[in-house]
Amino acid sequence: MDYQSQYRDLTIYYNALKKATKKNGAVPDTTLKWLRLVETTLFELQELAHMEKAYIQKSRTMNNLIEMVYSSAPNLE
């Protein structure tokens, strides 16, 4: 799953809705609850996006290491 893209997309949507609610005088309670839920979700998505990025970097490093191990294996002939 691409958490970084989901985080960016949800942040854009959240910021647009939050901006729209500031222009409106009365904001429904359900909207305020939804905004709080999205804030929590964004925090969790950000954490997952960081872990995903670290995993991808670690995976690349491991793939490079594996390639190096195979390419440097001694010839037994």
DANORVEN-V145316 format. One record per residue. N is the residue number from 0. PHI is phi as a letter, one per 30 degrees, with the letter a starting at -180 (999 if undefined). Layout:
# DANORVEN-V145316
n:N phi:PHI
n:N phi:PHI
This chain:
# DANORVEN-V145316
n:0 phi:999
n:1 phi:c
n:2 phi:d
n:3 phi:d
n:4 phi:d
n:5 phi:d
n:6 phi:d
n:7 phi:d
n:8 phi:d
n:9 phi:d
n:10 phi:d
n:11 phi:d
n:12 phi:d
n:13 phi:d
n:14 phi:d
n:15 phi:d
n:16 phi:d
n:17 phi:d
n:18 phi:d
n:19 phi:d
n:20 phi:d
n:21 phi:d
n:22 phi:d
n:23 phi:d
n:24 phi:d
n:25 phi:c
n:26 phi:c
n:27 phi:e
n:28 phi:e
n:29 phi:d
n:30 phi:d
n:31 phi:d
n:32 phi:d
n:33 phi:d
n:34 phi:d
n:35 phi:d
n:36 phi:d
n:37 phi:d
n:38 phi:e
n:39 phi:d
n:40 phi:d
n:41 phi:d
n:42 phi:e
n:43 phi:d
n:44 phi:d
n:45 phi:d
n:46 phi:d
n:47 phi:d
n:48 phi:d
n:49 phi:d
n:50 phi:d
n:51 phi:d
n:52 phi:d
n:53 phi:d
n:54 phi:d
n:55 phi:d
n:56 phi:d
n:57 phi:d
n:58 phi:d
n:59 phi:d
n:60 phi:d
n:61 phi:d
n:62 phi:d
n:63 phi:d
n:64 phi:d
n:65 phi:d
n:66 phi:d
n:67 phi:d
n:68 phi:d
n:69 phi:d
n:70 phi:d
n:71 phi:c
n:72 phi:d
n:73 phi:d
n:74 phi:d
n:75 phi:c
n:76 phi:d
